[in-house]
Protein backbone atom coordinates (compact mmCIF):
# COMPACT_ATOMS: atom_id res chain seq x y z
CA UNK A 1 0.00 0.00 0.00
CA UNK A 2 1.34 3.42 -0.96
CA UNK A 3 1.13 6.00 1.80
CA UNK A 4 1.63 9.74 1.66
CA UNK A 5 3.81 11.88 3.84
CA UNK A 6 4.43 15.51 4.51
CA UNK A 7 6.85 17.42 6.66
CA UNK A 8 6.77 20.20 9.20
CA UNK A 9 9.92 22.13 9.99
CA UNK A 10 10.04 23.25 13.62
CA UNK A 11 12.47 25.25 15.70
CA UNK A 12 12.27 22.82 18.63
CA UNK A 13 12.41 19.47 16.86
CA UNK A 14 13.76 20.06 13.38
CA UNK A 15 11.82 18.24 10.68
CA UNK A 16 8.77 16.24 11.72
CA UNK A 17 7.48 13.64 9.25
CA UNK A 18 3.75 12.93 9.07
CA UNK A 19 2.46 9.77 7.34
CA UNK A 20 -1.13 9.21 6.24
CA UNK A 21 -3.10 6.60 4.35
CA UNK A 22 -5.24 9.41 2.93
CA UNK A 23 -7.88 9.21 5.66
CA UNK A 24 -5.92 8.79 8.89
CA UNK A 25 -2.65 9.89 10.43
CA UNK A 26 -0.77 6.65 10.98
CA UNK A 27 2.74 7.75 11.91
CA UNK A 28 4.67 10.79 13.11
CA UNK A 29 8.46 10.69 13.19
CA UNK A 30 10.21 13.24 15.40
CA UNK A 31 13.76 12.49 14.25
CA UNK A 32 15.71 11.33 11.22
CA UNK A 33 16.39 8.04 13.02
CA UNK A 34 12.64 7.49 13.50
CA UNK A 35 11.97 8.52 9.91
CA UNK A 36 14.49 6.00 8.58
CA UNK A 37 12.71 3.27 10.53
CA UNK A 38 9.35 4.46 9.19
CA UNK A 39 10.40 4.42 5.55
CA UNK A 40 11.84 0.94 5.99
CA UNK A 41 8.32 -0.25 7.00
CA UNK A 42 6.16 1.69 4.55
CA UNK A 43 6.06 2.53 0.87
CA UNK A 44 5.68 6.32 0.95
CA UNK A 45 5.59 9.25 -1.42
CA UNK A 46 5.60 12.91 -0.54
CA UNK A 47 2.27 14.72 -0.79
CA UNK A 48 2.36 17.93 1.22
CA UNK A 49 -1.01 18.95 -0.28
CA UNK A 50 -2.97 15.94 1.01
CA UNK A 51 -5.79 17.53 3.07
CA UNK A 52 -5.23 15.43 6.19
CA UNK A 53 -1.50 16.18 6.17
CA UNK A 54 -2.17 19.89 5.67
CA UNK A 55 -4.60 19.83 8.61
CA UNK A 56 -2.11 17.93 10.77
CA UNK A 57 0.58 20.54 10.01
CA UNK A 58 -1.85 23.33 10.95
CA UNK A 59 -2.83 21.66 14.23
CA UNK A 60 0.76 20.82 15.18
CA UNK A 61 1.82 24.43 14.51
CA UNK A 62 -1.06 25.65 16.69
CA UNK A 63 0.04 23.25 19.43
CA UNK A 64 3.67 24.41 19.27
CA UNK A 65 2.49 28.04 19.46
CA UNK A 66 0.47 27.21 22.60
CA UNK A 67 -2.86 27.80 20.85
CA UNK A 68 -4.13 24.20 20.65
CA UNK A 69 -4.80 21.95 23.61
CA UNK A 70 -6.56 19.08 21.82
CA UNK A 71 -6.05 17.52 18.42
CA UNK A 72 -8.97 16.86 16.14
CA UNK A 73 -7.42 14.44 13.69
CA UNK A 74 -8.40 10.92 12.75
CA UNK A 75 -5.66 8.50 13.77
CA UNK A 76 -5.19 4.82 13.08
CA UNK A 77 -2.62 2.60 14.68
CA UNK A 78 -1.83 -1.06 14.75
CA UNK A 79 -0.16 -2.87 17.59
CA UNK A 80 -0.84 -5.54 20.13
CA UNK A 81 -4.09 -5.43 22.07
CA UNK A 82 -2.11 -4.23 25.09
CA UNK A 83 -0.41 -1.43 23.14
CA UNK A 84 -3.73 -0.29 21.74
CA UNK A 85 -5.24 -0.15 25.24
CA UNK A 86 -2.32 1.97 26.41
CA UNK A 87 -2.49 4.30 23.38
CA UNK A 88 -6.23 4.73 23.84
CA UNK A 89 -5.72 5.56 27.52
CA UNK A 90 -2.97 8.07 26.70
CA UNK A 91 -5.47 10.03 24.63
CA UNK A 92 -7.52 10.67 27.77
CA UNK A 93 -4.69 12.54 29.56
CA UNK A 94 -5.59 16.24 29.43
CA UNK A 95 -3.26 18.93 28.11
CA UNK A 96 -0.89 20.17 30.78
CA UNK A 97 -1.44 17.17 33.06
CA UNK A 98 1.04 14.39 33.70
CA UNK A 99 0.59 10.95 35.17
CA UNK A 100 2.82 8.00 35.94
CA UNK A 101 3.33 4.75 34.09
CA UNK A 102 1.70 3.08 37.10
CA UNK A 103 -1.37 5.35 36.70
CA UNK A 104 -1.77 4.13 33.11
CA UNK A 105 -1.30 0.50 34.14
CA UNK A 106 -4.01 0.88 36.79
CA UNK A 107 -6.33 2.67 34.34
CA UNK A 108 -6.15 -0.26 31.91
CA UNK A 109 -6.74 -2.76 34.75
CA UNK A 110 -3.26 -4.22 34.65
CA UNK A 111 -1.48 -2.55 37.57
CA UNK A 112 1.56 -4.83 37.44
CA UNK A 113 2.29 -3.93 33.81
CA UNK A 114 4.20 -0.72 34.53
CA UNK A 115 7.24 -1.69 32.42
CA UNK A 116 5.01 -2.90 29.60
CA UNK A 117 3.25 0.47 29.65
CA UNK A 118 6.66 2.07 29.21
CA UNK A 119 7.38 -0.18 26.24
CA UNK A 120 3.99 0.63 24.70
CA UNK A 121 4.78 4.34 25.12
CA UNK A 122 8.09 3.78 23.37
CA UNK A 123 6.29 2.06 20.48
CA UNK A 124 3.68 4.84 20.10
CA UNK A 125 3.55 5.52 16.34
CA UNK A 126 1.84 8.92 16.66
CA UNK A 127 3.66 10.93 19.34
CA UNK A 128 2.36 14.35 20.37
CA UNK A 129 -1.14 13.57 19.07
CA UNK A 130 -1.19 10.44 21.22
CA UNK A 131 0.47 12.20 24.16
CA UNK A 132 2.90 9.66 25.58
CA UNK A 133 5.05 12.62 26.67
CA UNK A 134 2.54 13.24 29.47
CA UNK A 135 3.56 10.00 31.19
CA UNK A 136 6.43 10.44 33.63
CA UNK A 137 8.10 8.48 36.40
CA UNK A 138 6.21 8.08 39.67
CA UNK A 139 8.75 10.36 41.38
CA UNK A 140 8.04 13.08 38.77
CA UNK A 141 11.20 12.36 36.79
CA UNK A 142 11.32 12.57 33.02
CA UNK A 143 12.01 8.95 32.28
CA UNK A 144 12.71 7.75 28.76
CA UNK A 145 10.76 9.15 25.83
CA UNK A 146 11.10 7.29 22.56
CA UNK A 147 13.50 5.09 24.47
CA UNK A 148 15.78 7.72 25.94
CA UNK A 149 14.96 11.12 24.39
CA UNK A 150 13.86 12.87 27.55
CA UNK A 151 14.83 16.16 25.88
CA UNK A 152 11.81 15.78 23.57
CA UNK A 153 9.52 15.01 26.49
CA UNK A 154 10.83 18.02 28.40
CA UNK A 155 10.21 20.36 25.43
CA UNK A 156 6.65 19.12 24.95
CA UNK A 157 5.81 19.40 28.64
CA UNK A 158 7.28 22.89 28.72
CA UNK A 159 4.99 23.89 25.84
CA UNK A 160 2.08 22.64 27.96
CA UNK A 161 3.31 24.40 31.08
CA UNK A 162 3.52 21.18 33.06
CA UNK A 163 7.31 21.09 33.49
CA UNK A 164 9.90 23.61 34.59
CA UNK A 165 13.59 22.86 34.33
N, C-alpha and C positions, 0 to 999 in steps of 0.2 A: 504494500500500500504506500503510495506517495503522499507524504505529509508536507505541509508548508511551514516555513519559519520566517520570522522577522526579528529585528534587533532593536534594542533600545540602548543608547549610549548614556551612561550616568556618571556623575562626578564621584559618587561614593563607591560604585562597584565596577566601573568600566563597562564593557559591553555585556548586556543581558540578552540571551537568546530565548525566544518564545516559539514553541512548536504547537501547531494546531492540525487537526484533521479536517478543518473547514467548518466544523460546528462547535468543537470543544477545544479548550486549552488542555494539552496533554503533557506538556513538559516545559519547565523553565530552567535554564542553565545560568548560574551566576558566576561562572568562571570558564576560562578556556579549557581547563581540565575536564569540567563537567560537560562542556559542549562536545569535546572530542569523544567522550563516552556516549553521549546522545547520538551523534552522527554515526557511531559504529553500530547502534541498534536500529536506527530508522533510515529509510530512504527519504531524504528531504530536498526540497527546492525552495529557494528564497521567494517570498511573496509578501512584501511589506504592505501591499494594498489590500490584502485579505481583510474583510471587515472585522472579524473577530480579533485578528492580530492588531489592527489599528485601534480597536477599543481597549485591548489589553494594554497597549502602550500608553494610551490616554489615562487609564485608571492607575497604572503604575506611576506615571509622572505625578498625578494628583496625590497619590500616597506619599511619594518622596518629598513633595512640597508641603506635606502636612495637611492637605485639604481633603483626604479620603480616609475614612475609618473602616469601611467595609467594601469588599469587592463584589461586583455584580457581573460575574462572568461564568459561563458554563464550563465546568471542568470535568474531565474524565480521567480516571486512573485505573491501572490494573496492578494488582499485587495479591498477596495472600489475604485470606479472610481477616487475619489478625491485623495486618497492615492497614487494610481498608477501614477496620473499626477505629484504629488509632487516627488515621487521616480524617475520618468523619468527625471524631471527637475534637480534633485540633481546630476544626472550623467553628466550633462553638466557643472558643476562647475569645473574649472581647478585646478589641483594640486597647492597647495600653495596660493590659492585665497580663500577669505571668502566673504560671502554675508549675508544679514539679512533675517530674516523670512519674512519681508515685501517684500524684493526683489523677493523671491520665489513666494509669493502670487501674486505679479504683473506679474511675468513671466508666471503664469498659468491663467492669466486673471480673478483673483478673489482677488483683492487687499484688500478686507475687511476680508479675511480669514487667517489673521496672526496667530491667536491662533490655528486654525485648521491645519495650516502648521506645527506648533510646535508639535501637536499631531501626525501628519503623520510621522514626523521625529522620534518621540518616538517609533512608531510602525514599523519602518524600520526593516525588517527581515534580511537584509544583510549589516550590518554596515561595514565601511571601504571601501568596494567595491562600495557600494552606499553611497557616502560620506556625510552623514548627519552631520558629525563633522565640515564641512566647513560652516555651517549655524550658525551665532552668533547673539546676540542682536544688535539692531540698534545703540546702543551706544558703540559697540565693546566689550561688556561683554560676557563672556562665560556662557551663560544661559544653562539650563538643557540639558544634553545629556543622552539618555536612561532614561529620567525622571529627574534625578538629578546628574548624574555621570559626572560632569564637569571635574573631574580629567582625565577621559578617553579622552574627547575632547581636553583638554590641551595637553596631551601627543601626540595625533595624529597631532595636529596643530604644535607642536614643531618639530616633524619629518619632516613636510613639510616646516618648516621655516617661517610659517605665524603667529607665536605667540611667544612672549618672556615674561616670567614671571618676 
